[in-house]
Amino acid sequence: MVALAIEAAEGKKAEDIVVLDLRELTALTDYFLICSGETDQQRRAIRDGIVQDLKEAGAPLGRQEGGNR
């Protein structure tokens, strides 16, 4: 699923993609994906693309930051 999220972000031209593996640090989440985009519109497209691709793959999505701003 992490590879799918990275691929989705790259597909929307995300920059500076970083994945933090938190599996051994917390039970709240497995990974934290951080990336950037040039404009608010691009950042929303990146977020929406990742969420859509993960939902289509059947990933259990928890809380997401960065929406509705």
C-alpha positions in Angstrom: 0.0 0.0 0.0 2.9 2.4 0.7 4.2 1.8 -2.8 0.7 2.6 -4.2 0.5 5.8 -2.2 4.0 6.9 -3.4 3.0 6.0 -7.0 -0.2 8.1 -6.7 1.7 11.1 -5.3 4.3 10.8 -8.1 1.4 10.7 -10.6 0.3 14.1 -9.4 3.8 15.5 -9.5 4.4 15.5 -5.8 7.9 16.6 -4.7 10.1 15.8 -1.8 8.3 12.5 -1.0 9.4 11.0 2.3 7.9 7.9 4.0 8.4 7.3 7.7 8.1 3.7 8.9 6.4 4.0 12.3 5.4 0.4 12.8 7.8 -0.2 15.7 7.2 3.2 17.3 3.4 3.4 17.7 0.3 1.3 17.3 -1.6 4.3 15.8 -0.2 4.1 12.3 2.2 2.1 10.2 3.5 4.7 7.9 3.5 8.5 7.5 3.8 9.9 4.0 5.0 13.5 3.6 5.3 15.3 0.3 4.9 18.8 -1.2 3.3 20.5 -4.1 3.6 23.9 -5.7 0.1 25.2 -5.2 -3.0 24.6 -3.1 -4.7 23.1 -6.1 -1.8 20.7 -6.7 -1.6 19.7 -3.0 -5.4 18.9 -3.0 -5.0 16.8 -6.2 -2.1 14.9 -4.6 -4.1 14.2 -1.5 -7.2 13.2 -3.4 -5.3 11.0 -5.8 -3.7 9.1 -3.0 -6.9 8.6 -1.1 -8.8 7.5 -4.3 -6.1 5.0 -5.3 -5.9 3.5 -1.8 -9.7 3.2 -1.5 -9.8 1.5 -4.9 -7.2 -1.0 -3.7 -9.3 -1.7 -0.6 -6.9 -0.1 1.9 -8.4 0.7 5.4 -8.0 4.4 5.6 -7.9 6.1 8.9 -7.6 9.8 9.7 -6.1 12.1 7.1 -4.7 15.6 7.6 -4.7 18.4 5.1 -8.3 18.3 3.9 -10.9 21.1 3.8 -8.6 24.0 4.2 
